[in-house]
Amino acid sequence: FKARARIFGLSKAKSHFITSCLVIYYSYFPDILTFLFSSLSCKTIARDPDSKHPTRRVLRNYPEISCLDWTIYVHNFLIVSLLFVMIFLIPYYIYKDLYFHRDNLDSVRGSYGLVINDYSEGKYWWELLKLLEKVVFIGVNSYMSKNLKNKAMILILVLAVYYTLLRNFKPFFNAGLNKLDTRSTCLLYTSDAADDLLCVNLGGRHIN
């Protein structure tokens, strides 16, 4: 009896640990991803106009690092490695476990309830799709901030694809949640795209 109680206690502790990790991961995923993407982009800063090179390309988040310096390769390697972990490695281990238990998700609901409880049977993978959608949205906003028309067109295209999948699969167990996700996603993308398309150019500067 004590052995069973110990095993049950360890299993419960494991479930709480996994749930806590998922809460932290999904809560901070957008902010961390935005920071990592912006850490890979460069910007031009002005220097002494009388110098041989009046401008200098530096990292957006770390202006002390030149985009032409050898240290940029070390920096980019570390950032890309973190992006790989955030976008591919962690989701892989989450959904590998869910796929293994796909015929009996109730056995892992205590650990992965955060990512499967809102979805109907067989649609446990939808949260992964939403994660990828966030990656595209954040990536486009990070790297296409100057090319506003193309950025708006890509966002509208992503919205159309996601909306089509949402309408066809209806992943949420509650019809109201399907409608809510549709409206919130449409509002997010259309407002961001409209903001870019309505941007005007005054004196060489884009004013939102």
Salt bridges, closest charged atoms under 4 A:
ASP97 OD1 - HIS101 ND1 3.35
ASP106 OD1 - ARG109 NE 2.89
ASP181 OD1 - LYS130 NZ 2.91
ASP192 OD2 - LYS151 NZ 3.90
ASP196 OD2 - LYS151 NZ 3.21
